[in-house]
Amino acid sequence: MIRLTNVSASLIFTPEKMVLPGDYFEVAEMEDGHKRLVAEGRLEVNDSRQETKAVAEEILSKKKPKKEPKTVKEAEDGGTI
């Protein structure tokens, strides 16, 4: 079982229960939603700070880079076709 702790200032809703700030819950396997909350810094793996960092790095490495905004010239003429 993996013990996850709510380190955010907000309430987190899980299918099993509502998790108050500072409270914990246990899961057999971390799902994608749990991993995303760990990457956002809202959940933490209770036993291992290293595992928390590894999960956060895994999710952040999959993140797509932000698209650069158009310049004024590109916005005016529509860019290249």
N, C-alpha and C positions, 0 to 999 in steps of 0.2 A: 504494500500500500504506500502511496505517495501522499505525504501530508503537505497541503498548500495553505499558506497563511495570507489573509487579506491585509496588505500593508497600506492600502489607500485610505482616503478619508470618506469614501462612499460605500454604500451597500452594494454587494454583488449578489445577483440572483443566479442560482444554479438549479438544475432540475430537482435536486434532492431537497435543498433548503435555501434560505436567505443567509448570507454570510456577512456578519457585522464587521466593521473595522476592528482589526486586532484578533478576530476569531479565525478558526481554522476548519478545514474539512479534509477528508481523505478520499482519494480516488485510486482505483486499481491501475489505471493507465491514463496518462495525460492526453486529452483530446486537443484538437487544433485551437479551440476557443480558450482553453486553459493556457496553452502556449502563448497565444496572442496577449492575454492579460499579463503573463509574466514579462513579455517583451515591453509592454507599456509601463511596467513597474507597479502594477496594481496587485499582483500576486507574487508570492515568493515561495520557493521550495524550502520547507522548514529545516530540513537536516543539512542541506549543502548549499553554500553560497556559490560554489563552483558550478554546480548543476544549474542553478538559476541563471548564471552568466552564459552557460553553454546553450540553454534553451533560448535565451534572448538573442544571442548571436545567430542561432539557426534561423529564427524567424526574420531578423533584420537582414540577413544575407539574401533571403528570398524576395525582399521588397524591391519593387521596380523603382528606378531612378525617376526623379521628378522631371516633367517635361518643361523645357525652357519656354518662357513666354515669347510671343511674337514681338518683333520690333514694330515701331510705328509705321515704318515703310512697308513691312510685310502685311500688316493689318490693313493698310490703305489699299494696296494693290492685290492682295490675296495670296502673295507668295508665288513661288514657281509652280508650274503645272507640269 
